[in-house]
Amino acid sequence: MKTVNFLVFNQFETLDLFGVVEIFGRLPQHYTLYYYSLEGGIVTSRQQVEMVTKPISELDKNDILIVPGGLGTRTLVADETWIAMLKTCCQQAKQVLTICTGAALVAKTGMLNGQSATSNKRAMDWVISTNEQVNWQRKARWVVADKFYTSSGVSAGMDMALGFIADQHGKEVAEKIAYEIEYVWNSSPDEDCFVEN
């Protein structure tokens, strides 16, 4: 059994988080899900969804770390305390998955330096500005580099999560989940119809 630790913050994007939660939650025999924030307590998404989180100080087992994006990332990239905490979590994690502009937060830690990564295409110029030492991929639904999985904007997190499940448990398992949730999975990480030519 592995733990999946979702690290959230105020003004996170709801679908970034809960699309991926839905997918991992379909495999309770393999994954236990937990939700953390820096201080714990109530965290509110951009869409005003409130959720209860544990303080990051209580995270004692860090198999998989997942970082969503959202408007809150614009402030957090300049928060040295938060970024330092994130770096420690990334160093301890066996695998790190980001959705949308969550990649900018991990990039700010320096952990993606020299690695390939992607992020939300509508925010790509800003994301690149947070760390130009990352090999940013403008055309990609998601990118795998070492222990890092980074995905494009919002719903792309679901494609990435299914890709991760396929890598860990086989493509048939991922396809079964997609069928169960009636989701049309873009199973190719390199196909990205949202890139502007």
GUSE-12413 format. One record per residue: residue in three letters; x, y, z of N, C-alpha, C, O in turn. Coordinates in steps of 0.1 Angstrom, whole numbers, plus 5000, padded with zeros to 4 digits. Last residue first. Layout:
BEGIN
R   r   nX   nY   nZ  caX  caY  caZ   cX   cY   cZ   oX   oY   oZ
R Ala    X    Y    Z    X    Y    Z    X    Y    Z    X    Y    Z
...
//
This chain:
BEGIN
R   r   nX   nY   nZ  caX  caY  caZ   cX   cY   cZ   oX   oY   oZ
R Asn 4993 5271 4675 5003 5270 4665 5008 5285 4661 5016 5286 4653
R Glu 4988 5263 4709 4985 5273 4698 4996 5273 4688 5008 5274 4692
R Val 4978 5232 4722 4989 5241 4719 4985 5250 4707 4980 5246 4697
R Phe 4958 5214 4726 4956 5228 4731 4968 5237 4729 4967 5248 4734
R Cys 4963 5189 4718 4956 5197 4709 4953 5211 4714 4947 5219 4707
R Asp 4989 5170 4721 4984 5181 4729 4977 5190 4719 4983 5198 4712
R Glu 5006 5140 4725 4995 5147 4717 4989 5157 4726 4983 5154 4736
R Asp 5024 5129 4742 5029 5139 4733 5018 5146 4724 5021 5155 4717
R Pro 5011 5110 4758 5016 5122 4764 5021 5133 4755 5021 5145 4758
R Ser 4982 5094 4750 4995 5098 4744 5000 5111 4750 4994 5121 4749
R Ser 4957 5090 4759 4967 5082 4764 4981 5085 4759 4990 5078 4763
R Asn 4932 5107 4769 4942 5110 4759 4954 5102 4764 4962 5107 4773
R Trp 4902 5092 4777 4916 5093 4781 4924 5096 4769 4924 5088 4759
R Val 4872 5102 4784 4879 5098 4772 4894 5102 4775 4898 5113 4774
R Tyr 4854 5087 4811 4863 5098 4807 4871 5093 4794 4876 5082 4794
R Glu 4837 5072 4828 4832 5077 4815 4841 5089 4811 4835 5100 4807
R Ile 4847 5059 4849 4844 5073 4851 4839 5080 4839 4836 5092 4839
R Glu 4852 5034 4837 4843 5035 4848 4838 5049 4851 4827 5052 4855
R Tyr 4871 5041 4817 4858 5036 4813 4848 5038 4825 4836 5042 4823
R Ala 4893 5047 4833 4887 5057 4824 4873 5053 4820 4864 5062 4819
R Ile 4897 5022 4846 4893 5034 4853 4886 5045 4845 4876 5050 4848
R Lys 4904 5007 4823 4893 5003 4831 4888 5015 4839 4876 5017 4840
R Glu 4928 5020 4816 4916 5020 4806 4904 5017 4814 4893 5022 4811
R Ala 4944 5013 4837 4941 5027 4835 4929 5028 4826 4920 5037 4828
R Val 4945 4985 4834 4940 4991 4846 4936 5005 4844 4925 5010 4849
R Glu 4958 4984 4809 4944 4979 4810 4937 4984 4823 4925 4987 4823
R Lys 4984 4992 4813 4974 5001 4806 4960 4997 4808 4951 5005 4808
R Gly 4998 4988 4846 4994 4983 4833 4983 4992 4826 4975 4997 4833
R His 5007 4999 4869 4998 4988 4870 4994 4982 4857 4986 4972 4856
R Gln 5024 5021 4864 5026 5013 4876 5018 4999 4876 5023 4990 4881
R Asp 5017 5031 4839 5031 5028 4842 5032 5019 4854 5041 5010 4854
R Ala 4989 5036 4845 4993 5026 4834 5008 5022 4836 5011 5010 4834
R Ile 4991 5055 4864 4985 5042 4868 4989 5032 4857 4993 5021 4861
R Phe 5002 5076 4848 5010 5071 4859 5005 5057 4863 5012 5048 4866
R Gly 4981 5079 4830 4994 5075 4825 5002 5069 4836 5009 5059 4834
R Leu 4962 5089 4848 4959 5076 4842 4972 5070 4836 4975 5058 4836
R Ala 4975 5113 4854 4973 5103 4865 4970 5089 4859 4975 5079 4864
R Met 4975 5125 4829 4987 5122 4835 4985 5111 4846 4993 5101 4846
R Asp 4947 5129 4826 4955 5121 4816 4968 5116 4822 4971 5104 4820
R Met 4943 5146 4848 4936 5133 4847 4943 5124 4837 4945 5112 4840
R Gly 4957 5168 4841 4961 5161 4852 4955 5147 4853 4961 5137 4858
R Ala 4944 5180 4820 4955 5172 4817 4960 5163 4829 4967 5153 4827
R Ser 4926 5197 4832 4921 5183 4829 4932 5174 4825 4931 5162 4826
R Val 4950 5219 4838 4937 5214 4845 4934 5200 4842 4938 5191 4849
R Gly 4975 5218 4814 4965 5225 4821 4953 5217 4826 4948 5209 4818
R Ser 5000 5193 4817 4996 5205 4812 4984 5211 4820 4983 5208 4832
R Ser 5021 5178 4842 5011 5178 4832 5007 5192 4828 5010 5202 4835
R Thr 5049 5158 4852 5043 5171 4851 5033 5171 4840 5035 5165 4829
R Tyr 5065 5136 4873 5055 5137 4862 5049 5151 4863 5044 5155 4873
R Phe 5097 5126 4883 5087 5137 4882 5078 5134 4870 5082 5131 4859
R Lys 5118 5109 4885 5107 5106 4894 5095 5117 4893 5086 5116 4900
R Asp 5127 5113 4852 5131 5107 4865 5119 5104 4873 5110 5097 4869
R Ala 5100 5126 4837 5115 5128 4838 5119 5124 4852 5116 5130 4862
R Val 5073 5128 4816 5079 5120 4827 5094 5122 4826 5100 5120 4815
R Val 5046 5150 4809 5060 5147 4807 5065 5139 4819 5062 5142 4830
R Trp 5015 5155 4790 5023 5153 4803 5037 5149 4799 5039 5144 4788
R Arg 5011 5167 4767 5000 5166 4776 5005 5163 4790 5000 5168 4800
R Ala 5030 5191 4750 5030 5179 4757 5018 5178 4766 5015 5188 4773
R Lys 5047 5217 4739 5037 5207 4734 5039 5194 4740 5047 5186 4737
R Arg 5066 5229 4755 5053 5236 4752 5043 5227 4747 5031 5229 4749
R Gln 5086 5220 4780 5080 5214 4768 5067 5221 4766 5057 5219 4773
R Trp 5115 5232 4795 5101 5233 4794 5096 5228 4780 5102 5232 4770
R Asn 5139 5223 4812 5137 5221 4798 5122 5220 4795 5116 5210 4794
R Val 5149 5248 4836 5141 5236 4833 5139 5235 4818 5138 5246 4811
R Gln 5160 5272 4839 5169 5261 4839 5162 5248 4837 5168 5237 4836
R Glu 5142 5293 4843 5146 5290 4830 5156 5279 4828 5160 5276 4817
R Asn 5116 5297 4864 5129 5290 4864 5132 5286 4849 5127 5276 4844
R Thr 5096 5315 4860 5099 5311 4874 5112 5303 4875 5119 5303 4885
R Ser 5092 5317 4833 5099 5328 4840 5103 5325 4854 5112 5331 4860
R Ile 5077 5295 4827 5091 5295 4823 5099 5306 4830 5110 5304 4834
R Val 5052 5305 4837 5059 5293 4843 5074 5293 4840 5082 5291 4848
R Trp 5047 5326 4819 5049 5329 4833 5056 5317 4840 5066 5319 4848
R Asp 5044 5311 4796 5054 5321 4796 5057 5325 4811 5069 5327 4815
R Met 5022 5294 4802 5035 5288 4800 5046 5299 4801 5057 5297 4807
R Ala 4995 5296 4806 5004 5303 4816 5019 5300 4814 5027 5302 4822
R Arg 4983 5282 4787 4979 5296 4788 4988 5303 4798 4989 5316 4797
R Lys 4994 5256 4791 4999 5264 4780 4995 5279 4780 5002 5287 4775
R Asn 5006 5244 4822 4995 5250 4815 4999 5259 4803 5007 5268 4805
R Ser 5036 5224 4815 5026 5231 4824 5015 5236 4816 5014 5233 4804
R Thr 5064 5201 4817 5054 5209 4810 5045 5216 4821 5046 5213 4833
R Ala 5099 5192 4815 5087 5194 4822 5077 5202 4813 5081 5208 4804
R Ser 5131 5177 4818 5120 5181 4810 5108 5182 4818 5105 5174 4827
R Gln 5158 5191 4839 5148 5181 4836 5138 5186 4826 5136 5198 4825
R Gly 5174 5211 4847 5180 5202 4837 5170 5191 4833 5173 5183 4825
R Asn 5156 5214 4877 5167 5219 4869 5173 5208 4860 5177 5198 4864
R Leu 5137 5206 4894 5135 5203 4880 5146 5208 4871 5145 5207 4859
R Met 5144 5216 4919 5144 5201 4917 5142 5197 4903 5145 5186 4899
R Gly 5141 5242 4924 5153 5238 4917 5154 5223 4914 5163 5218 4908
R Thr 5118 5252 4933 5127 5246 4943 5140 5242 4937 5150 5239 4945
R Lys 5105 5261 4911 5111 5271 4919 5120 5265 4930 5129 5272 4935
R Ala 5094 5237 4901 5105 5243 4894 5112 5253 4903 5125 5254 4903
R Val 5072 5235 4919 5083 5225 4920 5096 5230 4913 5107 5228 4917
R Leu 5058 5257 4909 5062 5256 4923 5074 5246 4925 5083 5249 4932
R Ala 5053 5250 4883 5061 5262 4886 5066 5262 4900 5077 5266 4903
R Ala 5036 5228 4885 5050 5226 4880 5059 5238 4883 5071 5237 4885
R Gly 5012 5239 4891 5019 5232 4902 5034 5230 4898 5043 5229 4906
R Thr 4999 5247 4868 5010 5255 4873 5016 5250 4886 5025 5257 4891
R Cys 4991 5213 4860 4990 5227 4856 5002 5235 4862 5013 5231 4861
R Ile 5002 5191 4885 4991 5195 4876 4992 5210 4873 4993 5218 4882
R Thr 5028 5168 4893 5022 5182 4893 5012 5183 4882 5012 5177 4872
R Leu 5042 5143 4913 5033 5146 4902 5028 5160 4903 5023 5164 4914
R Val 5069 5124 4923 5062 5137 4924 5054 5140 4911 5060 5139 4900
R Gln 5080 5097 4942 5075 5102 4930 5068 5115 4932 5061 5116 4942
R Lys 5091 5095 4967 5096 5086 4957 5092 5090 4943 5099 5088 4933
R Ala 5101 5124 4986 5091 5116 4979 5097 5107 4969 5108 5110 4963
R Gln 5121 5140 4996 5117 5128 5003 5108 5118 4995 5108 5106 4997
R Gln 5122 5161 4979 5134 5153 4981 5131 5140 4987 5137 5130 4984
R Cys 5097 5172 4982 5101 5166 4969 5113 5157 4970 5114 5147 4964
R Cys 5098 5181 5008 5088 5171 5005 5092 5164 4992 5091 5152 4990
R Thr 5118 5201 5005 5120 5190 5014 5111 5178 5011 5115 5167 5010
R Lys 5104 5218 4987 5117 5212 4983 5120 5200 4992 5124 5189 4987
R Leu 5083 5227 5004 5080 5219 4992 5093 5212 4987 5092 5200 4983
R Met 5097 5243 5022 5090 5231 5027 5087 5222 5015 5088 5209 5016
R Ala 5106 5262 5005 5116 5254 5012 5110 5241 5017 5115 5230 5016
R Ile 5082 5274 4997 5091 5267 4987 5101 5258 4993 5104 5247 4988
R Trp 5074 5285 5021 5066 5275 5015 5074 5267 5005 5073 5254 5004
R Thr 5094 5304 5026 5091 5293 5035 5084 5282 5029 5087 5270 5031
R Glu 5093 5321 5003 5105 5312 5005 5102 5301 5015 5108 5290 5014
R Asp 5071 5328 4980 5070 5325 4995 5082 5315 4998 5081 5303 4996
R Ala 5069 5331 4954 5077 5341 4960 5078 5338 4976 5084 5346 4983
R Val 5051 5312 4946 5064 5311 4941 5074 5320 4947 5086 5319 4947
R Leu 5027 5319 4958 5035 5310 4965 5049 5309 4959 5059 5306 4966
R Thr 5014 5336 4940 5019 5341 4953 5029 5332 4959 5039 5337 4964
R Arg 5007 5318 4920 5014 5331 4916 5020 5338 4929 5030 5344 4928
R Thr 4993 5297 4930 5007 5295 4927 5015 5308 4924 5027 5309 4927
R Gly 4967 5305 4932 4975 5306 4944 4990 5304 4941 4998 5308 4949
R Leu 4955 5298 4908 4959 5312 4910 4968 5313 4922 4977 5322 4922
R Gly 4969 5265 4901 4958 5274 4904 4964 5288 4906 4976 5290 4906
R Gly 4978 5230 4906 4981 5244 4903 4969 5253 4906 4960 5249 4914
R Pro 4989 5204 4929 4980 5210 4919 4985 5224 4916 4994 5229 4922
R Val 5011 5179 4935 5009 5193 4937 5000 5199 4926 5004 5199 4914
R Ile 5017 5149 4953 5009 5155 4942 5007 5170 4945 5001 5174 4955
R Leu 5039 5124 4961 5035 5138 4963 5028 5143 4951 5034 5142 4940
R Ile 5042 5092 4973 5038 5100 4962 5033 5113 4966 5024 5114 4974
R Asp 5054 5086 4999 5056 5078 4987 5054 5086 4975 5063 5087 4966
R Asn 5061 5096 5027 5060 5103 5015 5063 5095 5003 5073 5097 4996
R Lys 5052 5098 5059 5054 5088 5049 5051 5094 5035 5040 5097 5032
R Asp 5046 5119 5075 5057 5111 5079 5060 5100 5069 5070 5092 5071
R Leu 5033 5150 5080 5035 5140 5069 5048 5132 5072 5059 5137 5072
R Glu 5030 5169 5099 5025 5155 5102 5028 5145 5091 5025 5133 5093
R Ser 5037 5192 5087 5046 5187 5097 5042 5173 5101 5050 5165 5107
R Ile 5016 5200 5072 5026 5193 5065 5036 5187 5075 5043 5177 5072
R Pro 4984 5195 5088 4996 5203 5086 5008 5194 5081 5009 5183 5084
R Lys 4956 5183 5068 4965 5181 5079 4977 5191 5077 4981 5194 5066
R Thr 4925 5200 5058 4939 5194 5056 4946 5192 5069 4943 5198 5079
R Val 4893 5202 5044 4901 5201 5057 4915 5194 5054 4915 5183 5047
R Met 4882 5225 5020 4886 5212 5024 4894 5212 5037 4902 5222 5039
R Glu 4858 5243 5001 4866 5242 5013 4869 5228 5017 4861 5219 5016
R Val 4856 5259 4971 4854 5246 4977 4864 5245 4989 4876 5248 4988
R Gln 4859 5282 4956 4853 5283 4969 4849 5269 4975 4840 5268 4984
R Gln 4874 5280 4933 4859 5279 4932 4852 5279 4945 4840 5275 4945
R Arg 4899 5280 4943 4895 5292 4936 4880 5292 4934 4874 5303 4933
R Ser 4896 5264 4976 4899 5265 4962 4895 5278 4955 4888 5285 4962
R Thr 4908 5267 5008 4897 5270 4999 4902 5271 4985 4912 5278 4982
R Val 4914 5248 5038 4920 5254 5026 4909 5255 5016 4900 5246 5014
R Ile 4915 5245 5072 4906 5247 5060 4914 5254 5049 4920 5264 5052
R Gly 4943 5227 5085 4931 5234 5086 4924 5235 5073 4926 5227 5064
R Gly 4979 5233 5079 4967 5225 5082 4955 5233 5083 4955 5245 5081
R Glu 5000 5248 5071 4996 5249 5085 4985 5240 5088 4982 5238 5100
R Leu 5004 5237 5044 5015 5242 5052 5011 5242 5067 5019 5236 5075
R Ser 4984 5208 5039 4987 5222 5036 4998 5226 5046 5001 5218 5055
R Tyr 4972 5176 5027 4981 5184 5035 4981 5199 5030 4979 5201 5018
R Tyr 4956 5146 5026 4956 5160 5021 4963 5169 5031 4959 5169 5043
R Tyr 4959 5112 5013 4959 5122 5024 4960 5136 5018 4965 5138 5007
R Leu 4949 5079 5004 4950 5093 5000 4950 5102 5013 4942 5100 5022
R Thr 4964 5049 4996 4957 5056 5006 4960 5071 5004 4971 5075 5002
R Tyr 4964 5024 4971 4967 5038 4975 4958 5043 4986 4946 5041 4986
R His 4955 4998 4965 4969 5002 4962 4973 5015 4969 4985 5017 4972
R Gln 4929 4995 4970 4938 4984 4974 4952 4987 4972 4961 4980 4978
R Pro 4917 5017 4959 4920 5017 4973 4928 5006 4978 4934 5007 4989
R Leu 4915 5030 4932 4924 5019 4935 4928 5018 4950 4939 5019 4954
R Arg 4901 5053 4929 4896 5041 4923 4904 5028 4926 4900 5017 4922
R Gly 4917 5073 4937 4907 5068 4947 4900 5056 4941 4893 5049 4949
R Phe 4930 5081 4915 4937 5073 4925 4928 5067 4935 4930 5056 4940
R Ile 4908 5095 4903 4915 5084 4896 4923 5075 4906 4921 5063 4906
R Glu 4900 5115 4921 4890 5105 4916 4897 5092 4910 4893 5081 4913
R Val 4923 5130 4923 4918 5123 4934 4909 5111 4930 4910 5100 4935
R Val 4923 5141 4897 4934 5132 4901 4930 5123 4913 4932 5111 4914
R Gly 4901 5158 4900 4902 5149 4889 4912 5138 4892 4909 5126 4889
R Phe 4908 5174 4922 4898 5163 4924 4897 5154 4912 4892 5142 4913
R Leu 4929 5192 4913 4930 5183 4925 4921 5171 4923 4925 5159 4924
R Asp 4921 5204 4890 4934 5200 4891 4935 5189 4902 4941 5178 4900
R Leu 4895 5213 4898 4896 5201 4889 4911 5196 4889 4913 5184 4888
R Thr 4902 5236 4915 4895 5224 4920 4897 5212 4911 4899 5201 4916
R Glu 4933 5251 4920 4922 5248 4910 4915 5235 4913 4922 5225 4915
R Phe 4938 5270 4950 4942 5259 4941 4930 5257 4931 4919 5262 4934
R Gln 4933 5290 4969 4932 5294 4955 4938 5283 4946 4943 5286 4935
R Asn 4955 5278 4994 4944 5286 4990 4945 5290 4976 4956 5293 4971
R Phe 4968 5244 4988 4970 5258 4992 4957 5266 4988 4950 5261 4980
R Val 4980 5210 4991 4971 5221 4986 4974 5234 4993 4982 5235 5003
R Leu 4993 5180 4983 4997 5193 4989 4989 5204 4984 4991 5208 4972
R Phe 4985 5147 4988 4981 5159 4980 4985 5172 4989 4980 5173 5000
R Asn 5000 5118 4988 4999 5130 4996 4997 5142 4987 5006 5146 4980
R Val 4994 5085 4989 4994 5096 4980 4991 5108 4988 4980 5110 4993
R Thr 5011 5056 5000 5004 5068 5003 5005 5078 4992 5016 5080 4986
R Lys 5006 5021 4991 5014 5034 4990 5005 5046 4994 4993 5045 4993
R Met 5008 4988 5000 5000 5000 5000 5009 5012 5000 5018 5014 5008
//
